[in-house]
Amino acid sequence: MKHSINILISGGGTGGHIYPAIAIANELKLRFPEARFLFIGAKDKMEMEKVPQAGYEIKGLWISGIQRKLTKENLSFPFKLMNSLWNASKIIKEFKPDIAIGTGGFASGPTLIMAGRKGIPTLIQEQNSYPGITNKLLSKKAKKICVAYDNLERFFPLNKIIKTGNPVRQDLLSIDSKREEGQCFFKLDKTKKTILVLGGSLGARKINQLVEDNLDFFKDKEIQVIWQCGKFYFEAYQKYNELAHIQVHQFINNMDFVYAAADIIISRAGASSVSELCIVGKPVVFVPSPNVAEDHQTKNAKSVVDKHAALMIKESELDTFSNVFEALLKNVDKQQSLSENMKELALPNATKAIVDEVEKLLKK
């Protein structure tokens, strides 16, 4: 006789898949304190470190994505897939989950396929405005599909879609009251504008080069820059910490403080970032990565830009940056309207809404 609820969660590869998975687990833990949790991730990916840090057990599969060009990795993909399906099946048999939740990433494919085959209800959480191939395949068997954007019935069965938004850190809901605290924490000059630069958890080469090329521009405009360059680039850029107006960080843990202190934000357009920035409600210049599946970051950014809630500069047009940025800096009304429009797109109760759907499936 089984007493507790067993919840299986799979998501990873990037912070954009991992943090929503952890947020969902945390909310479920509040509602079901006796529940048992198990995460499944991809070996060697960041979830193997981040999930245990959040206090959850994780098992790794030998899986990776398909490269868009012919590589050695692609030749090994069929073997990795078969191995992952077999191992996911074994983990599921031992853990006996009551539900399986997928937030995207390489491991969620084999995990949810095997869960579905064993008759376990599955829920997928699609963060992007343009879904990846894995979630399109998984949607056929999934009971519920929680999404953050409109018009996804092009890809998913309409009767399964629930628009919930993307889970975000709950401490972002109160940043309006943290501005002074944030300025003190980052030792900022309160008389100057602060620009926050975000390239995602691993960093973004083109955005880092953009900041480096504009160091003098920022100095001339009396702008102070908080620059998260990512762990792959920190060694190359940390020397700029010697400049009075620049702070280079490998990773920023106190995101509520840094968002509160920022006046304008330059960011990639990963789905989680876009959702966070809607709640933060500051003027944003998106620089989407063109090197992601289906160019989904450009589509994410465009869905916000089309509602006059942000600006976008494509990587191929970064030579226009100083003109676009200076125009925004001078136009206080434009900054204000971008902020207001951005906040209207926010879905701050996403995590609770997703867990409501999980709860309905558990009751069934």
Secondary structure, DSSP 8 states (H G I E B T S, - for coil): ---S-EEEEE--SSHHHHHHHHHHHHHHHHH-TT-EEEEEEETTSTHHHHHHHTT--EEEE------SS--HHHHHHHHHHHHHHHHHHHHHHHH--SEEEE-SSTTHHHHHHHHHHTT--EEEEE-SSS--HHHHHHTTT-SEEEESSS-GGGTS-GGGEEE------GGGGGGGGGHHHHHHHTT--TTSEEEEEE--SS--HHHHHHHHHTHHHHHHTTEEEEEE--TTTHHHHGGGGGSTTEEEES--S-HHHHHHH-SEEEE---HHHHHHHHHHT--EEE---SSSGGGHHHHHHHHHHTTTS-EE--GGGGGGHHHHHHHHHH-HHHHHHHHHHHHHT--TTHHHHHHHHHHHHHH-
